[in-house]
């Protein structure tokens, strides 16, 4: 798979920070020193942003498309640890010597690559550090829910947990294919389809395309 360090920057025009600031309070607060060390990269579908074992050189923000953090299970299946759309990717890498998973684009994607040292320096400013702390707290809640979900034994239990934690009022819009969802749940897509069919047959679940509602 292609690597971002071999991909050209998107054009030579300077970044439009006024537009970028509308995407994230953290981007809006970045000082000039960090902005000058930020570049935009294009990653094709199935392209790799980084691989497990690589040394972090940048903090990434997904502008368009989607990038996932993926780790291989003992059975050889992909487990999705994070889906980043219009947001930061692999926040924990800021203070880690190496990456512990792969980052793969599931669509043609555009990302900001902010120099890691410049970003860490920016976080020393209280107004940025506080916003980063709030952001990490929200991400931690998501990670805890994901970890709790993956600890459940059956596909049915994981489906119910996902709908209850990611949806509202017992209903959720997936916004992804069921095959992709299976990887996020840490089950095979065959196991997911069987569980969904069984739950629908038992009157426990109503499925309309990518919208699911618990009964």
C-alpha distance (Angstrom), angle and dihedral (degrees) to the residues before:
residue distance angle dihedral
X1 . . .
X2 3.83 . .
X3 3.77 118.1 .
X4 3.80 124.6 -139.3
X5 3.79 92.4 -128.9
X6 3.80 87.0 67.3
X7 3.80 95.1 46.7
X8 3.83 122.9 93.8
X9 3.75 123.1 -118.3
X10 3.78 115.1 -99.6
X11 3.77 101.2 -98.5
X12 3.78 125.9 -49.6
X13 3.79 100.0 -90.6
X14 3.81 118.5 119.1
X15 3.78 117.8 -103.7
X16 3.80 117.2 -93.6
X17 3.79 99.0 -124.0
X18 3.78 93.0 177.9
X19 3.80 89.1 62.9
X20 3.81 93.1 39.9
X21 3.80 91.3 52.3
X22 3.81 89.2 63.0
X23 3.80 90.2 60.3
X24 3.79 97.9 59.0
X25 3.83 138.6 5.5
X26 3.80 87.3 -136.1
X27 3.78 93.1 56.1
X28 3.79 89.2 46.8
X29 3.80 90.9 54.6
X30 3.82 97.7 46.5
X31 3.81 110.7 122.0
X32 3.78 122.5 -124.8
X33 3.81 92.8 -102.3
X34 3.82 91.1 61.1
X35 3.80 93.4 41.6
X36 3.78 90.9 55.6
X37 3.80 89.0 56.2
X38 3.79 95.2 49.8
X39 3.79 123.8 101.0
X40 3.77 135.0 -179.3
X41 3.79 118.7 -124.7
X42 3.79 133.2 -171.9
X43 3.79 119.5 -139.3
X44 3.81 119.4 -169.9
X45 3.78 122.8 -138.1
X46 3.82 108.8 -71.2
X47 3.80 89.2 13.3
X48 3.81 116.7 140.3
X49 3.79 120.5 -123.4
X50 3.80 91.5 -172.4
X51 3.80 139.0 -20.4
X52 3.76 134.1 -131.9
X53 3.80 108.6 -83.1
X54 3.82 95.3 27.4
X55 3.79 117.4 128.9
X56 3.83 112.1 -115.3
X57 3.80 112.3 -113.4
X58 3.81 100.2 164.4
X59 3.78 145.3 21.3
X60 3.78 111.1 -120.3
X61 3.80 130.3 -144.1
X62 3.81 117.6 -170.5
X63 3.80 109.8 -134.8
X64 3.81 100.8 175.0
X65 3.78 134.0 1.7
X66 3.78 122.6 17.9
X67 3.80 136.2 -75.3
X68 3.78 123.9 -168.2
X69 3.77 133.4 -159.1
X70 3.78 105.6 -134.2
X71 3.77 133.1 -172.8
X72 3.80 125.8 -175.6
X73 3.82 116.6 -120.6
X74 3.79 124.2 -139.0
X75 3.79 88.5 -101.6
X76 3.81 90.1 56.2
X77 3.81 96.6 -106.8
X78 3.80 123.9 130.8
X79 3.81 116.6 -109.5
X80 3.80 114.0 -159.3
X81 3.80 111.5 -139.8
X82 3.80 98.4 175.6
X83 3.79 138.4 7.4
X84 3.80 110.8 -157.1
X85 3.79 120.0 -162.6
X86 3.78 119.9 160.5
X87 3.79 90.9 -12.6
X88 3.79 149.3 75.5
X89 3.78 121.7 -57.5
X90 3.82 129.6 -144.2
X91 3.80 95.8 -5.3
X92 3.81 92.4 177.6
X93 3.80 90.3 65.2
X94 3.80 90.5 75.9
X95 3.82 91.7 87.9
X96 3.80 100.4 24.0
X97 3.83 125.5 101.7
X98 3.83 93.2 -141.9
X99 3.79 140.0 10.5
X100 3.80 116.9 -98.7
X101 3.81 97.0 -156.3
X102 3.80 142.7 21.7
X103 3.81 125.1 -92.8
X104 3.80 111.9 -145.9
X105 3.80 129.5 177.4
X106 3.81 112.9 -128.4
X107 3.82 90.3 -168.8
X108 3.77 135.9 22.4
X109 3.79 98.4 -73.4
X110 3.79 141.9 -172.9
X111 3.80 120.1 -148.4
X112 3.76 139.8 -179.9
X113 3.81 113.6 -128.7
X114 3.81 108.6 -157.2
X115 3.78 115.5 -167.4
X116 3.80 106.0 -103.5
X117 3.80 96.8 -136.3
X118 3.80 92.5 46.2
X119 3.81 90.3 49.9
X120 3.81 92.4 49.3
X121 3.79 89.7 49.5
X122 3.81 90.7 51.2
X123 3.81 90.5 54.1
X124 3.81 89.3 65.0
X125 3.79 87.2 74.9
X126 3.81 108.3 91.5
X127 3.80 94.8 -136.2
X128 3.81 90.8 55.7
X129 3.80 97.4 35.9
X130 3.81 91.2 54.5
X131 3.80 92.3 51.1
X132 3.78 90.9 47.7
X133 3.81 89.8 50.9
X134 3.81 91.0 52.9
X135 3.79 90.3 48.3
X136 3.81 92.7 50.4
X137 3.80 91.2 49.1
X138 3.81 90.2 56.3
X139 3.80 91.5 46.9
X140 3.81 91.1 48.3
X141 3.79 90.3 56.9
X142 3.81 89.3 53.0
X143 3.79 92.3 48.0
X144 3.80 92.1 49.5
X145 3.79 90.5 51.5
X146 3.81 90.4 48.6
X147 3.81 91.9 48.6
X148 3.79 91.6 48.1
X149 3.81 90.2 49.2
X150 3.82 93.9 50.5
X151 3.82 90.0 51.5
X152 3.81 90.8 62.5
X153 3.79 113.8 100.6
X154 3.80 105.8 -140.2
X155 3.79 134.3 51.8
X156 3.81 89.1 -126.2
X157 3.81 92.2 56.5
X158 3.79 91.1 49.3
X159 3.80 91.9 48.6
X160 3.81 92.3 51.6
X161 3.81 91.8 45.6
X162 3.80 91.7 50.2
X163 3.80 93.8 50.4
X164 3.80 92.6 46.6
X165 3.82 95.9 47.1
X166 3.81 101.8 34.0
X167 3.78 99.3 34.3
X168 3.77 136.0 52.6
X169 3.78 129.2 -116.1
X170 3.80 92.1 -0.3
X171 3.80 93.1 -55.6
X172 3.79 132.5 102.3
X173 3.80 139.0 178.9
X174 3.78 107.5 -141.2
X175 3.79 99.3 -154.9
X176 3.83 89.1 -162.1
X177 3.79 139.2 65.7
X178 3.78 119.3 -81.6
X179 3.80 88.9 -118.1
X180 3.80 89.9 57.6
X181 3.78 90.1 44.6
X182 3.80 90.4 54.1
X183 3.81 89.8 57.3
X184 3.79 89.8 50.3
X185 3.80 90.5 51.0
X186 3.80 91.2 47.9
X187 3.83 95.1 -120.4
X188 3.79 133.7 109.8
X189 3.77 115.6 -95.2
X190 3.82 88.6 -119.9
X191 3.82 90.3 57.4
X192 3.78 90.4 47.5
X193 3.81 93.7 51.1
X194 3.80 91.4 48.5
X195 3.80 92.2 49.7
X196 3.81 92.8 47.7
X197 3.80 91.6 48.8
X198 3.80 91.9 48.6
X199 3.81 92.9 48.0
X200 3.80 91.5 48.6
X201 3.81 91.4 47.8
X202 3.80 90.6 50.8
X203 3.81 91.1 51.1
X204 3.80 92.0 -114.9
X205 3.79 96.9 115.7
X206 3.79 139.0 30.5
X207 3.81 115.6 -151.8
X208 3.81 122.0 -163.3
X209 3.78 107.6 171.8
X210 3.80 104.8 -67.9
X211 3.82 94.5 -13.3
X212 3.80 115.8 95.7
X213 3.78 128.0 -172.1
X214 3.79 128.1 -173.6
X215 3.79 116.3 -135.5
